[in-house]
């Protein structure tokens, strides 16, 4: 009897030894093999938002670089990107094609709030990751109701929360006038400001004025807002109207603290048409380095980005922020796939996407890090303030985090 005990112990030990290797076995879902990972995307290569098409092209080039370096854990990325013309019905058609015909593993960084809203329920019913969406809506951070959907960039609501924190710190007794687009974009901002102001909102906000994108001029709104005596002006407008607001404020010789959404920080499309002198002192916030700004020329991350551009996208316009954005998103996607190892199931990829800890893509402003969790599907929730000075944007102050107390 005693002789059997060592044998039993040995058998148990063998079983224990065998178990870890069982966990290490490869697990694949549709779209993955020993040699390939199939990634889908829809992009506005044509239509009203075609300026964003460069995002898809940059990601394609980034994945080509990764493939040239041997891929991810030995697997090459097979990138399939279709044009949806920024039209929701077309998006539905192209996403169905990617999932049902091409049988992609996941869809990455698809563009647009209205377009991606049209396929969110479909993605979640099919349990196919709708990962790192290229849209600033706050609704992508809803892991409870949409566990297969995650955004990427800071949401409009996050940016507004950061503006509100800045206002409270710099002007605790501010009289705030909010000028916003009467749509989801504008309302997201309004909600973010009120999140942080809390009970003080009714005291701090002296005016909320919305505009319609069909209006030819918003001058009358600005005149009305000046009349409220506000000393802080929050400009939640798309480029054309943001420029009109800057110009009118200067004409009226009104000098409030002027905070403007980063949707409208383009020097060429907003600040120059408004007038560089009129734009002096306008504030905004950002999270990406500007590749055309000489302040980053010795930055290690920017050197890697420039090496990539020189080899894979020669002649590209580096002053287009879409390039540094696409690079950061693609680098984050690669990190998630690396973390997934050989367990390339859709469920595990979502689990790894929700388990990013202080990840720093090369093109993010120093100090800004990507963090996610099972209950927080908003990868970037920090920004740094910047001020328009002598024809360019200058960073200043500390990194501000959207989390309460951050």
C-alpha positions, 0 to 999 in steps of 0.5 A: 500500500505504501509503495503506491503512495509515491506513484500517486504523488508522481502522477499528481505531480505530472498532472500539475506539470501538464496543466500550465501547457494546456493553458498555453495552447493556441486559441484562435477565433475567426480571422486569425491563423498561425501566420495572419491576423485579419483586421477590418476598417471603414474610412471616409476616403470619399465624401464630406469627411474625406480629409480623414482618409489619410488616417486609414492610409497611415494605419495601412503603412504602420502595419506594413512596417510591423509586417516588415519587422516580422509581424506580431508574435510571428503573425502578419497583419492583413489590413482590409479597409473600405470606403464608406463615404461617411454615410451610415447606410454605406457603413452598415453595408461595408461592416457587414461585408468585413464581418460576414464575407471577409471574416475579419478578426476585429474592426479597428479605428473606424471613423465617425460618430453617426457612421459607427452608431449605425453599426454599434448594436450589430457589432455587439450582437455578433461579438466582434470587437469595434475597437479604438473608434476614431470619434470623440463621442463619450458614448463609446465608454459604456462597457456594461451595455456595449462590451465590444465597443471602445473609443480611442481619443479623449471624448468631447465630454472629457475635454470639457471636464478638463476645461471646467477644471482649468476655469475653476482653478484660474477663475473660481468666481468666473462668469461663464458664457457657453457657445455651442453647436446644437447637436450631440457634439455640442451637448456632450461638451455642455454635459462635461462642463456641468459634470465638473461645475456640479452644484456651482453650475447655476452660479458660474454659467451666466449664458448658454447659447446654441447655434445651428450649422445652417446659420450663415453668421453667428455674429448676433449670438456673440453680441448677445453673449458679450452683453451678459458681462461674462469674463469666460467664453467657451467656444464649442464650435466647428472650424467655420463658426469658431473662426467667426466667433474669434473674429467677432469677439476681437471686433467687439473689443471683448476680452474674456478668457477664451477656451476653444474646442480642439476640434477647431485648433487648425491654424490654417482653417481657423486661426488665420481666417479669424486673424492671427492678432484676433486669435492671440491668447485663445486657449485649448487643450491637446494630447498629440505632439505636432510633428511640424513643431520644432520643439519635438525635433529631439524627442525620441518618440518623434524621431521614431515617427519621422523615421516611419514617415520617411520610409513608409509615407515619404512626402506626407504632410506632417503638419496634418495631425491625422498622421500622428493620431493614426500612428498612436492608434495603430501602435496601441492596437499592436500593443493589445495584440502583443499582450494577447499572445497566442490567445487570439480570441475576440474575448481575450482581445477585448480583455487586453484592450481593457487592460492597458496600463500606462501605455505611451504611444510615441506621438502623445504629449509627454506625461499623457498615458493610456489606461483602461480597465473593465469598467473604463473604456476611455483610453485617453483621459488626460490633456495639456493646456495650450495657448495661441501665441505669435502664430502658434500653439504653445503648451503650458501648465501640468497635465490635467486629468478628467477623473474627478480630483485628477 
